[in-house]
Amino acid sequence: MGSKQIAQETFDEAVQENITEFEMEPEEAVREAVLQFEAQGVDLSNIVKAVRPPASENGQREKHQILLTLESLARAVAEQDVAQLPQQLAALAAQCKEQLAFRCLAGRHGAYAAVLSACGLAAGDRELLLRALAALAALLDGQPDLLDAAGRELLLRGLRERRGDAELTLAGIRCVRHACLKHEHNRQAFVRGGVLPALTGAITGALARRGSAAELVRTAASALRVMTFDDDIRVPFGHAHDHAKMIVLENDGLRVLIEAAKAFRDNSAVLSELCATLSRLSVRNEFCQEIVDLGGLNFMVTLLADCMEHADVVKQVLSAIRAVAGNDDVKDALVDAGATELIVLAISHHLGNPQICEQGCAALCMLALRKPENCSVIVEGGGALAALQAMKAHPREVAVQKQACMLIRNLVSRSRELCGPILALGAEVLIAEARAAHRDCDDVARAALRDLGCQVELRELWTGQRGGLAQ
């Protein structure tokens, strides 16, 4: 991906030059312009890669369709033409959803102000407000910087005042989620404004409306999870951990999510999101234990057994098991509940899926950590073999190789009697290959080989200092 940026007008002019100067067909002119700029290291992700409509009879250059739609919307807003607003908002939302480049172009030309004004005009019209919030969510997707204090307050007020309306609540939460992805300032401002009780309350309220509320539960859980992210590279230190604690301690988040999972056990999309959010909240030893006390552990094990065919659910359940197994007592409870056999089955059943292989090896790795008795159960249940099969299946996936090496190391570090059976499976060759192929695997692979009793050849690195070599 290139790091340089250009304006939409620069790209449009290059396309037009290809058409007029080099007599290219429109599609060829666009392809050639893309190749030209990408060769120069230009990032075109925010550029509409299409031919701008030809000039009108008076010679005035026409605009891209989304800008024409935006002009119509802005005119309707200025004239307070409520009859025209639904059509224009729907058109803008549809075009924004097509690609990020359309959203960026609209955002640079005042779309946010127009849509926010439309939200204000729609305050007393439920259907119009739904259209306006849908347009706002589409526009904010990938552009969280657009949101200002007025928009944030509008969304928070809507979540407080319309919490009994599932559709409006869902529309508002979608906006909040898009505004908080990769944007730490918005996350902190929303949390200060009271978004966490609004999100957990939305899930609790949705449980009474089972039939129509699955998407609301899924989206609210996803928004809670986003509040625990630390993904804004512009901020050195985020509040991810603090937000996770607030969700659990101040908003009863674990109970809310587990109750929702029990209520929607037949909806794989909802279950996947709930498990993903639970894993983000397992940041303290007592939180992991609370998940067990609330019945979450047995639920996860049952869910893994029942949804083995659903790859997304399997991946998120494995991630959640990995997270809660940070508590040593929970490790034993998981093994006693039969989680080991199910994790091995998940890896074997989805051997072609690198993410499941990675999460499965990581979950077994946590179950084995500091627990020699669990290590014997894992090896006897085929855990070491499954990890080595994953390494064979995904030699280029560094995450799979690394987690598998860490698992092997944990299995034998306090249980030397397991070295022979694991070596007999061909572990030494596979771990040595991982070490040679991936620099990031060097430390864990070397540790695994050492603890297996293999001869480890230390790599020597030139330092440029007296003595020349460092080990």
N, C-alpha and C positions, 0 to 999 in steps of 0.2 A: 504494500500500500504506500503510495507516494505521500510525502509530507508537505508538498507545495500546494497552494490553493489558487484558483482563478475565479473570476466572476462569471456568472451565467452569460453575460453579454460577450465576454471574450470567446467563450466556446461557440456561441451562436454565430459570431463573426467569422470564426474559422470554418464552420460548416458552410456558411454562405459563400465564402471565398472558394471552397472546394467545388461548389456548384457552379459559380459564375466563371472563375478563372480556369478551372481544370475540367469543366463540363462533366462532372460526376453526377450520377443519379443521387437523389436525396439520401437513401439508405447507405449507399457507399460513402457519401460525403460525411455522414455521421460516424461511420466505422473508422474512416481515415482520420478524422479529428480525434477520436478516442485514442487510437494508436499513437498519434502524434504527441498528445499531451502525456499519456502514460509513459512513453519513452523518455520524457523529460522529468519523470518522477512526480507528476501532478496527481493529487488525490481528486478523483472525479465523483466521489460518492455523493456529493451534494449538488451535482450538476444534472440537469434534465438533458438526457441524451436523445434529443429528437429535433426534427427540423422545425424551426419557428414558421408559422403560417406566412405565406407570401405577402408582400406589400399590397395595400388597398389601392384603389384607382387614384387617390390623391397623393400616392407615393409614401404614405405613412406606414412604417413597419408595424405589422401586427404583433400581438403578444402571445405568449404561451397560453394555452387554454385555462390553466389554473389561475393565471393572473386576470383573465377576463371574468372568470367566475368570482374572483375576489372583488373585482370592481363592482360587479352587480350586487354582491353582498354588502359592500361598504355603502353603496347608494341606497339600498333598502334600509340599512341601519340609520343612515343620516336622515332619511325621510320618514323613519319610524313606520315603514310599510310592513306591518306584521303579516299581511297576506303573502308577501313575496319571500319572507325570511325562511320558512320551512324548506322551500325548493332550493334556495341558494345555499343554506347550511348543509343540506343533504348532498348537494353537488360538491361542495368544498370538502366535506368529510370523505366522500368516495374517492376524490382525486388525491387527497392526502394519504389515504391508505395504500395507494398504488405503489409508491416508492418514497424513500427518504428525500430524494432530490426535489420532488414536488413540494414536500413539506418545507424544505429549506427555502425554496424560492418564494413560497407564500409567506413564510415567516419573515423574510427580509423585506417584504413589501407591505407590512402592516396587518397581516392576517390576525395576529393575536388580539390587537386592539379592537378589530372589527368583531371577532367572535365573542370577546368579553363583553362588548357593548350589547351584542345580541342576547347574551345570557341575562343582562340587566333588563332588557326589554321584555324578556320571556318570563320574568319572575312570577307573574300571575297566570301563566298559560303552561300547564303541565306538559302537553305534547310538544310545544315549541321549546320548552326548556330541555326536554330529552334530546331534541335535535341539536340544540346549541351545545350541550355537554358532550354529545357524541363528536361534534366537530372539534371541540376543544381537546378532547382526548386524542383524536387523530392527529391534530396539529402538534401536540406536546410530545408525541412518540418520537424519541430521539432528539428532542429539542427542549430539555427541561429548563434551559436558561431563559426561555420566553416568559415563564411564569413570574409575576410580580406579587407584591403584598396584597393588592386588590384582588387578584385572582385566587390567591391562597385563602383569603378571608371569605370569598364567595363560596369556595368549595367546603371549607370547614363549617360555615353557617348552614349550607345545604345539608351536610351530613347530620348536623344537630337537629335541624328543624323538620327534616323530611325522612327521619329514620324509619317511619312506618311504611314508606313507599319503597318497595324493593327495587323497582326499575330505576328510580331516580338515585337511590343509594348506590346501586351498581354503577350507574353512569358517572357519579361523582368519584367513586373509588378508582375507577379506571383512570380518571384524570390525575388523581393523587399518585397512583402507582407510576405513571409515565413521568410525572414531575419529579419523582424522588429517585429514579434510576440514575446512577452516576452523578448525583447532585447532593452533596452532603449538606449544603446550606438549606435547601428545601426540606430535606429530611428533618433536620433539627428544628426548623421553624414550624413544620407541621406537628412534630411531637410536642413542642411547647404550646401549640395551639389546641392540643387535646385530640389529636387524630387517633391515638392508640385505643382509648375507650370507645371511640366511634367505630373502629374496625372490629374489635372483639364484640361490641354490641351488635354490629351488623350480622356477625356469624350467629350469635345467640338468638337474635330475632328471626333469622332465616330458618332455624331448626323447626319453628312452628309452621313454616310454609313449605314443608319438604318438597312438594312436587315441582314448584317453580323457582326454588331458591338455590339449586345446585351451583349455578354459575356465580351467584352472589357469594356463596361460601368459598368457592375456589378463588375468586378474585380478591376477596378480603384477606384470605390466608396468604395469597401471593403478595399483597401490599404489606402485610405484617412482616413477611420475610424480607422484603426490600428494605424495610426500616432497620434491619440488622446487617446490611451490606456495608462494606468499606471499599467502595469501587470508584470513588472520585479521586483521580490522580492529582487533582489540583490542591487537595487538602492533605497535609502530612499525617494528621491524626483525626480519625472520625469518632463517633459516639456509638459504634455498632454494639459493643459489649453492654454499654449502659442502656441502650434501647432494648436489647434482649432481656435484661434484668427487669426493666420497667414493664415489659409485656407480661412477664411471668409473675412478678411480685405485686405489682399494682393493678394488673388487669386480668389476673387469673387465666392467663393465656394458655397454659398447658391443659387445664381442664376443658376450656372452651374448644380447643382443637381436637382433643381426644373424643369428646362428646360428639363433635361434628363428624369425626371419622367413623364412629360407631353408627351414626344416623345415615351415613351415605356409603355404607360398605359395598353397595352394588354399583358405584360410580367410580370407575378407575381414574378419570381425570381429576376428580375432587380428591380422592385418596392420595394420588401422587403429589398434589400440591400440599396437602396437609402434612404428609410425612416429610416433605422437603422443609416445611416451616418448622416442624418439631426438631429436626436435626440442627437448625440454626439457633434454636433456643436452648439446646443442651450444653450450655456454656459453664455450668457449675455442677459440682458433685451432687448437691442436694436436688438440683433440677432433674438430673438423670434418675435419681431415686424416686422423685415425685411422679415421673412418668410411669415407673413401675407400679407405684402405689395406686395410681389412677386407672390401672388396667391397660396401660399403653403397651407394655412389653408383650403380654399375651396377645393383644390385638395385632401387633406387628408380625409376630410369628404366624398367627392364623392368616393374616393378610398375605404374607409371603407364600404360604402354602396354597391359598385359594386363587391367587392372581399370578401364578407362575408364568402364564402365557403372555401377560401384559408387561412388556419390557420396561416401559416408563415407570410403572408402579414398582416393579422389582428393583430398579436402580435406586429409587427414592427410599424404599424400605431398607435396602442395604446401607444407604447413607445414614439413615436414622439409627439403625442398629450400631453402626460404627460410632456414631456420636454418643449414644447413651452408654456404650460399653467403656467409656472413659472412667466410669465408676466400677471399682473392683467387685463390689457386691453384685452389681448388675451383670457383670461378666458371668458369674456363676449362675445367676437366674436364667440368663439366656441359654447357656449350655444345658441346664437342667430342662428347659422348655423345648429342647430339640432344635435350636436355631442353627447349630453347627451343620447338621445334615441338610437342612434346607438351603443354607448358604452354598454348600458344595453342589447341591442339585442345581441351584440358580446359575452358578458359574458354568457347570457342564451343559445345562440346557440352553444357555445363551453364550456359548463359547465364542461365537462370531461377533459379539458385541463388546468392544473394548471398555466401554464405560461400566458395564455390569461386571466384567472381569476385574477391573480396577477396584470398584467398590466392594466386591465380594472378597478379594484378597485383603483389602484394608480392614473389612469387618472381622475377618478371621485373625488378622494381625493384632487387632485390639483385644480379641478374646484370649489370645495366647500371651499377651504381655503380662509378665510377672505371675503367670498362672501355669506352673508345670503340669498340674493335673489336667488342665484344659488342653494342653498341647498333645497329650496322649490321645484324648478324645478326637481332636481335630485330625491327627495323622491316621488313626484307625478308621475315621469316617471318610477318608479320601481327600482331606483338605490339602495336603502337600502335593498330591498327584494333580488335583484340580489346578493349583497354582502353577505348576510346571507346564501343564497343558495350555494354560492361558499364555504363558511365556512363549511357547511354541507357536501358538495361533497368532500372536501379535508382537513379532520381534521388533517392529519399528515404533511401537507405542511405549514411550519412555515411562508414562505413568503406570502402565500395567507391569512393566519390568521392575520398576522401583518398588511397588507395593508387594509384588511376589517375592522379591529379594528380602524385604523387611519381614515378611511373614516367615520365610524359611529361617531367618536369623532368630526371630522370637521363639520359633518352635524348638530350636536346639540349644539356645543360650543357657538354659537352666535344665535341660533334659538331654544330656549327652548320649543317652541310650538310643535316641531317635536319629542320630547322625547316620548310622549304617542303613536303616530302611530308606531314609530320604536320599542318600547318595546312590543307593541301588536303583532309584527311579531316574537317575541321570541328572541330578541337580547341579553337579559341579560344572559340567559343560555348558548348560544353559545360563548359569549365573556368570561364568567367565565370558560368555558371548555378550551378555547384557552389559557387563563392565566395559568390554572393548567397544561396543557400539554406541554407548550413551555416557557422556561425561557426567551427567547428573546422577548416574547410577553407581559411580565409582566407589563412593564411601560405603553405601549400604551393601553393595555387592562384595566388596572386600571384607566387610564385617561378617557377612553370611558365610563366605568361604573360610574365613578364619575360624568361626565357631563350628563349622562342619568338620574342622580338622584338616582342611586342605592346605597345601602349600600356597602361600599368597606372595606373588611377586609385586613388590611396591613399585609404583611408577616414579620416575625421577624427572623433575621439572627444572629447566634451566632458569636460574634467578638473575644471572648477570652480576652476581656479587662474588666476593672472594670465596673460593671453594667451589663455585659454579653450580653445584647440584643441590636440590632440596628434595626431601622425601615426604 
